[in-house]
Amino acid sequence: MADNTNNTPDGKQEFTMNYSERELSCTVEKEGNILHLHIDNNINADLEIQQDGTLVQTSGPELPPSNIDFIRKHVLGHDATGSLVASPNQ
């Protein structure tokens, strides 16, 4: 199994995405295998990059899988399948 956690450099990316039927600004700061997500300056969440390239949400309000897949494709360049959503307790 390939390690996809460090294929993209750490740093900050800004883009727009559809969330709750609105187009909102999104900032993602990649720090190691963690993506710190800020949507429209009022929604914050962390996504952890797994060894297989999937994302697992570890904090913040539960995001729709379609948004997580969009973020993964935009930030990491992976095709939009396989993301998981986990509560911070899991």
mmCIF file as gemmi writes it, N, C-alpha and C atoms, coordinates in Angstrom:
data_model
loop_
_atom_site.group_PDB
_atom_site.id
_atom_site.type_symbol
_atom_site.label_atom_id
_atom_site.label_alt_id
_atom_site.label_comp_id
_atom_site.label_asym_id
_atom_site.label_entity_id
_atom_site.label_seq_id
_atom_site.pdbx_PDB_ins_code
_atom_site.Cartn_x
_atom_site.Cartn_y
_atom_site.Cartn_z
_atom_site.occupancy
_atom_site.B_iso_or_equiv
_atom_site.pdbx_formal_charge
_atom_site.auth_seq_id
_atom_site.auth_asym_id
_atom_site.pdbx_PDB_model_num
ATOM 1 N N . MET Axp A 1 ? 0.849 -1.176 0 1 0 ? 1 A 1
ATOM 2 C CA . MET Axp A 1 ? 0 0 0 1 0 ? 1 A 1
ATOM 3 C C . MET Axp A 1 ? 0.894 1.238 0 1 0 ? 1 A 1
ATOM 4 N N . ALA Axp A 2 ? 0.594 2.192 -0.844 1 0 ? 2 A 1
ATOM 5 C CA . ALA Axp A 2 ? 1.402 3.4 -0.958 1 0 ? 2 A 1
ATOM 6 C C . ALA Axp A 2 ? 1.061 4.378 0.155 1 0 ? 2 A 1
ATOM 7 N N . ASP Axp A 3 ? 2.075 5.123 0.568 1 0 ? 3 A 1
ATOM 8 C CA . ASP Axp A 3 ? 1.874 6.167 1.559 1 0 ? 3 A 1
ATOM 9 C C . ASP Axp A 3 ? 1.597 7.461 0.819 1 0 ? 3 A 1
ATOM 10 N N . ASN Axp A 4 ? 0.339 7.93 0.871 1 0 ? 4 A 1
ATOM 11 C CA . ASN Axp A 4 ? -0.061 9.13 0.144 1 0 ? 4 A 1
ATOM 12 C C . ASN Axp A 4 ? -0.107 10.371 1.024 1 0 ? 4 A 1
ATOM 13 N N . THR Axp A 5 ? 0.35 10.292 2.26 1 0 ? 5 A 1
ATOM 14 C CA . THR Axp A 5 ? 0.178 11.41 3.176 1 0 ? 5 A 1
ATOM 15 C C . THR Axp A 5 ? 1.101 12.57 2.878 1 0 ? 5 A 1
ATOM 16 N N . ASN Axp A 6 ? 2.218 12.337 2.229 1 0 ? 6 A 1
ATOM 17 C CA . ASN Axp A 6 ? 3.158 13.422 2 1 0 ? 6 A 1
ATOM 18 C C . ASN Axp A 6 ? 3.378 13.706 0.523 1 0 ? 6 A 1
ATOM 19 N N . ASN Axp A 7 ? 2.439 13.307 -0.338 1 0 ? 7 A 1
ATOM 20 C CA . ASN Axp A 7 ? 2.568 13.558 -1.76 1 0 ? 7 A 1
ATOM 21 C C . ASN Axp A 7 ? 2.359 15.021 -2.116 1 0 ? 7 A 1
ATOM 22 N N . THR Axp A 8 ? 1.681 15.773 -1.278 1 0 ? 8 A 1
ATOM 23 C CA . THR Axp A 8 ? 1.473 17.187 -1.52 1 0 ? 8 A 1
ATOM 24 C C . THR Axp A 8 ? 2.148 17.971 -0.403 1 0 ? 8 A 1
ATOM 25 N N . PRO Axp A 9 ? 2.722 19.101 -0.744 1 0 ? 9 A 1
ATOM 26 C CA . PRO Axp A 9 ? 3.439 19.876 0.278 1 0 ? 9 A 1
ATOM 27 C C . PRO Axp A 9 ? 2.493 20.516 1.281 1 0 ? 9 A 1
ATOM 28 N N . ASP Axp A 10 ? 3.038 20.766 2.484 1 0 ? 10 A 1
ATOM 29 C CA . ASP Axp A 10 ? 2.277 21.514 3.477 1 0 ? 10 A 1
ATOM 30 C C . ASP Axp A 10 ? 2.06 22.923 2.94 1 0 ? 10 A 1
ATOM 31 N N . GLY Axp A 11 ? 1.017 23.563 3.412 1 0 ? 11 A 1
ATOM 32 C CA . GLY Axp A 11 ? 0.742 24.921 2.979 1 0 ? 11 A 1
ATOM 33 C C . GLY Axp A 11 ? -0.736 25.213 2.998 1 0 ? 11 A 1
ATOM 34 N N . LYS Axp A 12 ? -1.086 26.345 2.402 1 0 ? 12 A 1
ATOM 35 C CA . LYS Axp A 12 ? -2.446 26.857 2.454 1 0 ? 12 A 1
ATOM 36 C C . LYS Axp A 12 ? -3.008 26.949 1.045 1 0 ? 12 A 1
ATOM 37 N N . GLN Axp A 13 ? -4.248 26.515 0.886 1 0 ? 13 A 1
ATOM 38 C CA . GLN Axp A 13 ? -4.964 26.642 -0.379 1 0 ? 13 A 1
ATOM 39 C C . GLN Axp A 13 ? -6.302 27.301 -0.123 1 0 ? 13 A 1
ATOM 40 N N . GLU Axp A 14 ? -6.713 28.166 -1.04 1 0 ? 14 A 1
ATOM 41 C CA . GLU Axp A 14 ? -8.008 28.823 -0.939 1 0 ? 14 A 1
ATOM 42 C C . GLU Axp A 14 ? -8.791 28.567 -2.222 1 0 ? 14 A 1
ATOM 43 N N . PHE Axp A 15 ? -10.079 28.265 -2.07 1 0 ? 15 A 1
ATOM 44 C CA . PHE Axp A 15 ? -10.953 28.006 -3.207 1 0 ? 15 A 1
ATOM 45 C C . PHE Axp A 15 ? -12.391 28.166 -2.741 1 0 ? 15 A 1
ATOM 46 N N . THR Axp A 16 ? -13.344 28.019 -3.643 1 0 ? 16 A 1
ATOM 47 C CA . THR Axp A 16 ? -14.758 28.062 -3.27 1 0 ? 16 A 1
ATOM 48 C C . THR Axp A 16 ? -15.357 26.678 -3.488 1 0 ? 16 A 1
ATOM 49 N N . MET Axp A 17 ? -16.379 26.376 -2.706 1 0 ? 17 A 1
ATOM 50 C CA . MET Axp A 17 ? -17.096 25.115 -2.882 1 0 ? 17 A 1
ATOM 51 C C . MET Axp A 17 ? -18.546 25.31 -2.481 1 0 ? 17 A 1
ATOM 52 N N . ASN Axp A 18 ? -19.399 24.441 -2.986 1 0 ? 18 A 1
ATOM 53 C CA . ASN Axp A 18 ? -20.816 24.468 -2.635 1 0 ? 18 A 1
ATOM 54 C C . ASN Axp A 18 ? -21.017 23.752 -1.317 1 0 ? 18 A 1
ATOM 55 N N . TYR Axp A 19 ? -21.667 24.43 -0.385 1 0 ? 19 A 1
ATOM 56 C CA . TYR Axp A 19 ? -21.959 23.871 0.929 1 0 ? 19 A 1
ATOM 57 C C . TYR Axp A 19 ? -23.304 24.442 1.359 1 0 ? 19 A 1
ATOM 58 N N . SER Axp A 20 ? -24.22 23.591 1.744 1 0 ? 20 A 1
ATOM 59 C CA . SER Axp A 20 ? -25.57 24.014 2.158 1 0 ? 20 A 1
ATOM 60 C C . SER Axp A 20 ? -26.225 24.882 1.089 1 0 ? 20 A 1
ATOM 61 N N . GLU Axp A 21 ? -26.091 24.436 -0.159 1 0 ? 21 A 1
ATOM 62 C CA . GLU Axp A 21 ? -26.712 25.098 -1.305 1 0 ? 21 A 1
ATOM 63 C C . GLU Axp A 21 ? -26.223 26.521 -1.533 1 0 ? 21 A 1
ATOM 64 N N . ARG Axp A 22 ? -25.011 26.84 -1.03 1 0 ? 22 A 1
ATOM 65 C CA . ARG Axp A 22 ? -24.404 28.15 -1.272 1 0 ? 22 A 1
ATOM 66 C C . ARG Axp A 22 ? -22.947 27.941 -1.665 1 0 ? 22 A 1
ATOM 67 N N . GLU Axp A 23 ? -22.41 28.873 -2.426 1 0 ? 23 A 1
ATOM 68 C CA . GLU Axp A 23 ? -20.996 28.828 -2.764 1 0 ? 23 A 1
ATOM 69 C C . GLU Axp A 23 ? -20.239 29.631 -1.71 1 0 ? 23 A 1
ATOM 70 N N . LEU Axp A 24 ? -19.367 28.948 -0.975 1 0 ? 24 A 1
ATOM 71 C CA . LEU Axp A 24 ? -18.656 29.572 0.139 1 0 ? 24 A 1
ATOM 72 C C . LEU Axp A 24 ? -17.148 29.497 -0.06 1 0 ? 24 A 1
ATOM 73 N N . SER Axp A 25 ? -16.451 30.452 0.529 1 0 ? 25 A 1
ATOM 74 C CA . SER Axp A 25 ? -14.991 30.416 0.477 1 0 ? 25 A 1
ATOM 75 C C . SER Axp A 25 ? -14.49 29.33 1.423 1 0 ? 25 A 1
ATOM 76 N N . CYS Axp A 26 ? -13.415 28.679 1.024 1 0 ? 26 A 1
ATOM 77 C CA . CYS Axp A 26 ? -12.851 27.583 1.794 1 0 ? 26 A 1
ATOM 78 C C . CYS Axp A 26 ? -11.332 27.747 1.829 1 0 ? 26 A 1
ATOM 79 N N . THR Axp A 27 ? -10.766 27.637 3.004 1 0 ? 27 A 1
ATOM 80 C CA . THR Axp A 27 ? -9.319 27.661 3.169 1 0 ? 27 A 1
ATOM 81 C C . THR Axp A 27 ? -8.906 26.354 3.821 1 0 ? 27 A 1
ATOM 82 N N . VAL Axp A 28 ? -7.906 25.702 3.233 1 0 ? 28 A 1
ATOM 83 C CA . VAL Axp A 28 ? -7.381 24.46 3.777 1 0 ? 28 A 1
ATOM 84 C C . VAL Axp A 28 ? -5.898 24.657 4.049 1 0 ? 28 A 1
ATOM 85 N N . GLU Axp A 29 ? -5.502 24.405 5.29 1 0 ? 29 A 1
ATOM 86 C CA . GLU Axp A 29 ? -4.093 24.452 5.661 1 0 ? 29 A 1
ATOM 87 C C . GLU Axp A 29 ? -3.636 23.028 5.924 1 0 ? 29 A 1
ATOM 88 N N . LYS Axp A 30 ? -2.695 22.551 5.111 1 0 ? 30 A 1
ATOM 89 C CA . LYS Axp A 30 ? -2.172 21.196 5.272 1 0 ? 30 A 1
ATOM 90 C C . LYS Axp A 30 ? -0.957 21.251 6.183 1 0 ? 30 A 1
ATOM 91 N N . GLU Axp A 31 ? -0.999 20.437 7.229 1 0 ? 31 A 1
ATOM 92 C CA . GLU Axp A 31 ? 0.09 20.352 8.194 1 0 ? 31 A 1
ATOM 93 C C . GLU Axp A 31 ? 0.352 18.867 8.443 1 0 ? 31 A 1
ATOM 94 N N . GLY Axp A 32 ? 1.363 18.319 7.765 1 0 ? 32 A 1
ATOM 95 C CA . GLY Axp A 32 ? 1.625 16.882 7.868 1 0 ? 32 A 1
ATOM 96 C C . GLY Axp A 32 ? 0.474 16.109 7.278 1 0 ? 32 A 1
ATOM 97 N N . ASN Axp A 33 ? -0.131 15.22 8.074 1 0 ? 33 A 1
ATOM 98 C CA . ASN Axp A 33 ? -1.261 14.435 7.569 1 0 ? 33 A 1
ATOM 99 C C . ASN Axp A 33 ? -2.607 14.988 8.041 1 0 ? 33 A 1
ATOM 100 N N . ILE Axp A 34 ? -2.633 16.251 8.454 1 0 ? 34 A 1
ATOM 101 C CA . ILE Axp A 34 ? -3.872 16.892 8.909 1 0 ? 34 A 1
ATOM 102 C C . ILE Axp A 34 ? -4.208 18.06 7.983 1 0 ? 34 A 1
ATOM 103 N N . LEU Axp A 35 ? -5.479 18.127 7.59 1 0 ? 35 A 1
ATOM 104 C CA . LEU Axp A 35 ? -5.994 19.277 6.851 1 0 ? 35 A 1
ATOM 105 C C . LEU Axp A 35 ? -6.869 20.076 7.799 1 0 ? 35 A 1
ATOM 106 N N . HIS Axp A 36 ? -6.501 21.332 8.036 1 0 ? 36 A 1
ATOM 107 C CA . HIS Axp A 36 ? -7.304 22.236 8.86 1 0 ? 36 A 1
ATOM 108 C C . HIS Axp A 36 ? -8.21 23.003 7.899 1 0 ? 36 A 1
ATOM 109 N N . LEU Axp A 37 ? -9.491 22.813 8.03 1 0 ? 37 A 1
ATOM 110 C CA . LEU Axp A 37 ? -10.479 23.35 7.106 1 0 ? 37 A 1
ATOM 111 C C . LEU Axp A 37 ? -11.219 24.51 7.737 1 0 ? 37 A 1
ATOM 112 N N . HIS Axp A 38 ? -11.355 25.605 6.982 1 0 ? 38 A 1
ATOM 113 C CA . HIS Axp A 38 ? -12.102 26.784 7.415 1 0 ? 38 A 1
ATOM 114 C C . HIS Axp A 38 ? -13.051 27.15 6.275 1 0 ? 38 A 1
ATOM 115 N N . ILE Axp A 39 ? -14.349 27.037 6.521 1 0 ? 39 A 1
ATOM 116 C CA . ILE Axp A 39 ? -15.352 27.351 5.506 1 0 ? 39 A 1
ATOM 117 C C . ILE Axp A 39 ? -16.059 28.634 5.909 1 0 ? 39 A 1
ATOM 118 N N . ASP Axp A 40 ? -15.985 29.622 5.033 1 0 ? 40 A 1
ATOM 119 C CA . ASP Axp A 40 ? -16.686 30.9 5.206 1 0 ? 40 A 1
ATOM 120 C C . ASP Axp A 40 ? -16.393 31.549 6.566 1 0 ? 40 A 1
ATOM 121 N N . ASN Axp A 41 ? -15.205 31.353 7.089 1 0 ? 41 A 1
ATOM 122 C CA . ASN Axp A 41 ? -14.76 31.949 8.354 1 0 ? 41 A 1
ATOM 123 C C . ASN Axp A 41 ? -15.638 31.616 9.549 1 0 ? 41 A 1
ATOM 124 N N . ASN Axp A 42 ? -16.515 30.594 9.449 1 0 ? 42 A 1
ATOM 125 C CA . ASN Axp A 42 ? -17.314 30.249 10.627 1 0 ? 42 A 1
ATOM 126 C C . ASN Axp A 42 ? -17.479 28.746 10.846 1 0 ? 42 A 1
ATOM 127 N N . ILE Axp A 43 ? -17.012 27.92 9.925 1 0 ? 43 A 1
ATOM 128 C CA . ILE Axp A 43 ? -17.055 26.47 10.095 1 0 ? 43 A 1
ATOM 129 C C . ILE Axp A 43 ? -15.614 25.971 10.081 1 0 ? 43 A 1
ATOM 130 N N . ASN Axp A 44 ? -15.219 25.306 11.142 1 0 ? 44 A 1
ATOM 131 C CA . ASN Axp A 44 ? -13.865 24.78 11.244 1 0 ? 44 A 1
ATOM 132 C C . ASN Axp A 44 ? -13.921 23.28 11.492 1 0 ? 44 A 1
ATOM 133 N N . ALA Axp A 45 ? -13.049 22.555 10.797 1 0 ? 45 A 1
ATOM 134 C CA . ALA Axp A 45 ? -12.99 21.104 10.968 1 0 ? 45 A 1
ATOM 135 C C . ALA Axp A 45 ? -11.582 20.636 10.63 1 0 ? 45 A 1
ATOM 136 N N . ASP Axp A 46 ? -11.214 19.484 11.156 1 0 ? 46 A 1
ATOM 137 C CA . ASP Axp A 46 ? -9.946 18.853 10.825 1 0 ? 46 A 1
ATOM 138 C C . ASP Axp A 46 ? -10.222 17.537 10.125 1 0 ? 46 A 1
ATOM 139 N N . LEU Axp A 47 ? -9.434 17.264 9.095 1 0 ? 47 A 1
ATOM 140 C CA . LEU Axp A 47 ? -9.52 16.017 8.347 1 0 ? 47 A 1
ATOM 141 C C . LEU Axp A 47 ? -8.153 15.364 8.393 1 0 ? 47 A 1
ATOM 142 N N . GLU Axp A 48 ? -8.105 14.074 8.712 1 0 ? 48 A 1
ATOM 143 C CA . GLU Axp A 48 ? -6.842 13.346 8.779 1 0 ? 48 A 1
ATOM 144 C C . GLU Axp A 48 ? -6.669 12.522 7.51 1 0 ? 48 A 1
ATOM 145 N N . ILE Axp A 49 ? -5.488 12.639 6.88 1 0 ? 49 A 1
ATOM 146 C CA . ILE Axp A 49 ? -5.173 11.875 5.68 1 0 ? 49 A 1
ATOM 147 C C . ILE Axp A 49 ? -4.677 10.5 6.118 1 0 ? 49 A 1
ATOM 148 N N . GLN Axp A 50 ? -5.363 9.465 5.649 1 0 ? 50 A 1
ATOM 149 C CA . GLN Axp A 50 ? -4.989 8.092 5.982 1 0 ? 50 A 1
ATOM 150 C C . GLN Axp A 50 ? -3.912 7.599 5.011 1 0 ? 50 A 1
ATOM 151 N N . GLN Axp A 51 ? -3.279 6.468 5.346 1 0 ? 51 A 1
ATOM 152 C CA . GLN Axp A 51 ? -2.224 5.895 4.51 1 0 ? 51 A 1
ATOM 153 C C . GLN Axp A 51 ? -2.694 5.621 3.078 1 0 ? 51 A 1
ATOM 154 N N . ASP Axp A 52 ? -3.965 5.261 2.918 1 0 ? 52 A 1
ATOM 155 C CA . ASP Axp A 52 ? -4.482 4.942 1.584 1 0 ? 52 A 1
ATOM 156 C C . ASP Axp A 52 ? -5.01 6.163 0.838 1 0 ? 52 A 1
ATOM 157 N N . GLY Axp A 53 ? -4.841 7.365 1.418 1 0 ? 53 A 1
ATOM 158 C CA . GLY Axp A 53 ? -5.275 8.592 0.761 1 0 ? 53 A 1
ATOM 159 C C . GLY Axp A 53 ? -6.68 9.031 1.087 1 0 ? 53 A 1
ATOM 160 N N . THR Axp A 54 ? -7.43 8.244 1.861 1 0 ? 54 A 1
ATOM 161 C CA . THR Axp A 54 ? -8.77 8.661 2.257 1 0 ? 54 A 1
ATOM 162 C C . THR Axp A 54 ? -8.66 9.713 3.354 1 0 ? 54 A 1
ATOM 163 N N . LEU Axp A 55 ? -9.735 10.443 3.555 1 0 ? 55 A 1
ATOM 164 C CA . LEU Axp A 55 ? -9.801 11.448 4.612 1 0 ? 55 A 1
ATOM 165 C C . LEU Axp A 55 ? -10.801 11.001 5.662 1 0 ? 55 A 1
ATOM 166 N N . VAL Axp A 56 ? -10.442 11.201 6.919 1 0 ? 56 A 1
ATOM 167 C CA . VAL Axp A 56 ? -11.34 10.925 8.033 1 0 ? 56 A 1
ATOM 168 C C . VAL Axp A 56 ? -11.513 12.222 8.798 1 0 ? 56 A 1
ATOM 169 N N . GLN Axp A 57 ? -12.742 12.657 8.968 1 0 ? 57 A 1
ATOM 170 C CA . GLN Axp A 57 ? -13.002 13.874 9.729 1 0 ? 57 A 1
ATOM 171 C C . GLN Axp A 57 ? -12.813 13.576 11.208 1 0 ? 57 A 1
ATOM 172 N N . THR Axp A 58 ? -11.985 14.388 11.877 1 0 ? 58 A 1
ATOM 173 C CA . THR Axp A 58 ? -11.686 14.156 13.289 1 0 ? 58 A 1
ATOM 174 C C . THR Axp A 58 ? -12.238 15.225 14.214 1 0 ? 58 A 1
ATOM 175 N N . SER Axp A 59 ? -12.691 16.357 13.668 1 0 ? 59 A 1
ATOM 176 C CA . SER Axp A 59 ? -13.279 17.394 14.525 1 0 ? 59 A 1
ATOM 177 C C . SER Axp A 59 ? -14.167 18.296 13.693 1 0 ? 59 A 1
ATOM 178 N N . GLY Axp A 60 ? -14.989 19.078 14.386 1 0 ? 60 A 1
ATOM 179 C CA . GLY Axp A 60 ? -15.872 20.033 13.739 1 0 ? 60 A 1
ATOM 180 C C . GLY Axp A 60 ? -17.234 19.44 13.438 1 0 ? 60 A 1
ATOM 181 N N . PRO Axp A 61 ? -18.139 20.287 12.908 1 0 ? 61 A 1
ATOM 182 C CA . PRO Axp A 61 ? -19.469 19.793 12.555 1 0 ? 61 A 1
ATOM 183 C C . PRO Axp A 61 ? -19.355 18.792 11.414 1 0 ? 61 A 1
ATOM 184 N N . GLU Axp A 62 ? -20.188 17.76 11.44 1 0 ? 62 A 1
ATOM 185 C CA . GLU Axp A 62 ? -20.11 16.708 10.43 1 0 ? 62 A 1
ATOM 186 C C . GLU Axp A 62 ? -20.352 17.284 9.038 1 0 ? 62 A 1
ATOM 187 N N . LEU Axp A 63 ? -19.388 17.062 8.152 1 0 ? 63 A 1
ATOM 188 C CA . LEU Axp A 63 ? -19.473 17.54 6.779 1 0 ? 63 A 1
ATOM 189 C C . LEU Axp A 63 ? -20.028 16.441 5.88 1 0 ? 63 A 1
ATOM 190 N N . PRO Axp A 64 ? -20.776 16.816 4.861 1 0 ? 64 A 1
ATOM 191 C CA . PRO Axp A 64 ? -21.279 15.808 3.919 1 0 ? 64 A 1
ATOM 192 C C . PRO Axp A 64 ? -20.111 15.11 3.209 1 0 ? 64 A 1
ATOM 193 N N . PRO Axp A 65 ? -20.233 13.808 2.971 1 0 ? 65 A 1
ATOM 194 C CA . PRO Axp A 65 ? -19.174 13.085 2.26 1 0 ? 65 A 1
ATOM 195 C C . PRO Axp A 65 ? -18.813 13.716 0.918 1 0 ? 65 A 1
ATOM 196 N N . SER Axp A 66 ? -19.794 14.311 0.235 1 0 ? 66 A 1
ATOM 197 C CA . SER Axp A 66 ? -19.5 14.941 -1.06 1 0 ? 66 A 1
ATOM 198 C C . SER Axp A 66 ? -18.541 16.12 -0.901 1 0 ? 66 A 1
ATOM 199 N N . ASN Axp A 67 ? -18.677 16.888 0.183 1 0 ? 67 A 1
ATOM 200 C CA . ASN Axp A 67 ? -17.753 17.993 0.43 1 0 ? 67 A 1
ATOM 201 C C . ASN Axp A 67 ? -16.36 17.478 0.781 1 0 ? 67 A 1
ATOM 202 N N . ILE Axp A 68 ? -16.297 16.419 1.577 1 0 ? 68 A 1
ATOM 203 C CA . ILE Axp A 68 ? -14.998 15.84 1.932 1 0 ? 68 A 1
ATOM 204 C C . ILE Axp A 68 ? -14.302 15.312 0.679 1 0 ? 68 A 1
ATOM 205 N N . ASP Axp A 69 ? -15.049 14.655 -0.199 1 0 ? 69 A 1
ATOM 206 C CA . ASP Axp A 69 ? -14.468 14.151 -1.44 1 0 ? 69 A 1
ATOM 207 C C . ASP Axp A 69 ? -13.983 15.299 -2.331 1 0 ? 69 A 1
ATOM 208 N N . PHE Axp A 70 ? -14.765 16.384 -2.401 1 0 ? 70 A 1
ATOM 209 C CA . PHE Axp A 70 ? -14.36 17.545 -3.189 1 0 ? 70 A 1
ATOM 210 C C . PHE Axp A 70 ? -13.057 18.123 -2.658 1 0 ? 70 A 1
ATOM 211 N N . ILE Axp A 71 ? -12.956 18.25 -1.338 1 0 ? 71 A 1
ATOM 212 C CA . ILE Axp A 71 ? -11.74 18.797 -0.722 1 0 ? 71 A 1
ATOM 213 C C . ILE Axp A 71 ? -10.55 17.897 -1.027 1 0 ? 71 A 1
ATOM 214 N N . ARG Axp A 72 ? -10.738 16.592 -0.879 1 0 ? 72 A 1
ATOM 215 C CA . ARG Axp A 72 ? -9.642 15.66 -1.15 1 0 ? 72 A 1
ATOM 216 C C . ARG Axp A 72 ? -9.172 15.782 -2.593 1 0 ? 72 A 1
ATOM 217 N N . LYS Axp A 73 ? -10.115 15.809 -3.519 1 0 ? 73 A 1
ATOM 218 C CA . LYS Axp A 73 ? -9.75 15.903 -4.929 1 0 ? 73 A 1
ATOM 219 C C . LYS Axp A 73 ? -9.039 17.227 -5.21 1 0 ? 73 A 1
ATOM 220 N N . HIS Axp A 74 ? -9.523 18.307 -4.631 1 0 ? 74 A 1
ATOM 221 C CA . HIS Axp A 74 ? -8.938 19.625 -4.877 1 0 ? 74 A 1
ATOM 222 C C . HIS Axp A 74 ? -7.558 19.761 -4.243 1 0 ? 74 A 1
ATOM 223 N N . VAL Axp A 75 ? -7.41 19.31 -3.007 1 0 ? 75 A 1
ATOM 224 C CA . VAL Axp A 75 ? -6.167 19.511 -2.269 1 0 ? 75 A 1
ATOM 225 C C . VAL Axp A 75 ? -5.13 18.428 -2.571 1 0 ? 75 A 1
ATOM 226 N N . LEU Axp A 76 ? -5.56 17.173 -2.623 1 0 ? 76 A 1
ATOM 227 C CA . LEU Axp A 76 ? -4.62 16.063 -2.769 1 0 ? 76 A 1
ATOM 228 C C . LEU Axp A 76 ? -4.554 15.494 -4.186 1 0 ? 76 A 1
ATOM 229 N N . GLY Axp A 77 ? -5.547 15.809 -5.017 1 0 ? 77 A 1
ATOM 230 C CA . GLY Axp A 77 ? -5.546 15.328 -6.386 1 0 ? 77 A 1
ATOM 231 C C . GLY Axp A 77 ? -6.015 13.902 -6.554 1 0 ? 77 A 1
ATOM 232 N N . HIS Axp A 78 ? -6.653 13.308 -5.557 1 0 ? 78 A 1
ATOM 233 C CA . HIS Axp A 78 ? -7.168 11.942 -5.648 1 0 ? 78 A 1
ATOM 234 C C . HIS Axp A 78 ? -8.547 11.963 -6.287 1 0 ? 78 A 1
ATOM 235 N N . ASP Axp A 79 ? -8.941 10.845 -6.889 1 0 ? 79 A 1
ATOM 236 C CA . ASP Axp A 79 ? -10.297 10.783 -7.398 1 0 ? 79 A 1
ATOM 237 C C . ASP Axp A 79 ? -11.273 10.755 -6.224 1 0 ? 79 A 1
ATOM 238 N N . ALA Axp A 80 ? -12.513 11.114 -6.484 1 0 ? 80 A 1
ATOM 239 C CA . ALA Axp A 80 ? -13.473 11.403 -5.419 1 0 ? 80 A 1
ATOM 240 C C . ALA Axp A 80 ? -14.214 10.171 -4.924 1 0 ? 80 A 1
ATOM 241 N N . THR Axp A 81 ? -13.491 9.184 -4.398 1 0 ? 81 A 1
ATOM 242 C CA . THR Axp A 81 ? -14.15 8.041 -3.777 1 0 ? 81 A 1
ATOM 243 C C . THR Axp A 81 ? -13.408 7.67 -2.508 1 0 ? 81 A 1
ATOM 244 N N . GLY Axp A 82 ? -14.101 7.075 -1.565 1 0 ? 82 A 1
ATOM 245 C CA . GLY Axp A 82 ? -13.448 6.463 -0.424 1 0 ? 82 A 1
ATOM 246 C C . GLY Axp A 82 ? -13.267 7.285 0.828 1 0 ? 82 A 1
ATOM 247 N N . SER Axp A 83 ? -13.727 8.513 0.897 1 0 ? 83 A 1
ATOM 248 C CA . SER Axp A 83 ? -13.553 9.286 2.118 1 0 ? 83 A 1
ATOM 249 C C . SER Axp A 83 ? -14.471 8.772 3.209 1 0 ? 83 A 1
ATOM 250 N N . LEU Axp A 84 ? -14.021 8.86 4.423 1 0 ? 84 A 1
ATOM 251 C CA . LEU Axp A 84 ? -14.793 8.431 5.575 1 0 ? 84 A 1
ATOM 252 C C . LEU Axp A 84 ? -15.046 9.618 6.483 1 0 ? 84 A 1
ATOM 253 N N . VAL Axp A 85 ? -16.125 9.557 7.21 1 0 ? 85 A 1
ATOM 254 C CA . VAL Axp A 85 ? -16.442 10.574 8.201 1 0 ? 85 A 1
ATOM 255 C C . VAL Axp A 85 ? -16.472 9.886 9.556 1 0 ? 85 A 1
ATOM 256 N N . ALA Axp A 86 ? -15.714 10.404 10.501 1 0 ? 86 A 1
ATOM 257 C CA . ALA Axp A 86 ? -15.685 9.818 11.844 1 0 ? 86 A 1
ATOM 258 C C . ALA Axp A 86 ? -15.885 10.926 12.851 1 0 ? 86 A 1
ATOM 259 N N . SER Axp A 87 ? -16.586 10.602 13.907 1 0 ? 87 A 1
ATOM 260 C CA . SER Axp A 87 ? -16.744 11.592 14.963 1 0 ? 87 A 1
ATOM 261 C C . SER Axp A 87 ? -15.415 11.713 15.703 1 0 ? 87 A 1
ATOM 262 N N . PRO Axp A 88 ? -15.17 12.836 16.391 1 0 ? 88 A 1
ATOM 263 C CA . PRO Axp A 88 ? -13.91 13.02 17.11 1 0 ? 88 A 1
ATOM 264 C C . PRO Axp A 88 ? -13.637 11.936 18.154 1 0 ? 88 A 1
ATOM 265 N N . ASN Axp A 89 ? -14.665 11.221 18.613 1 0 ? 89 A 1
ATOM 266 C CA . ASN Axp A 89 ? -14.474 10.192 19.633 1 0 ? 89 A 1
ATOM 267 C C . ASN Axp A 89 ? -13.992 8.865 19.072 1 0 ? 89 A 1
ATOM 268 N N . GLN Axp A 90 ? -14.073 8.68 17.77 1 0 ? 90 A 1
ATOM 269 C CA . GLN Axp A 90 ? -13.736 7.39 17.164 1 0 ? 90 A 1
ATOM 270 C C . GLN Axp A 90 ? -12.259 7.314 16.818 1 0 ? 90 A 1
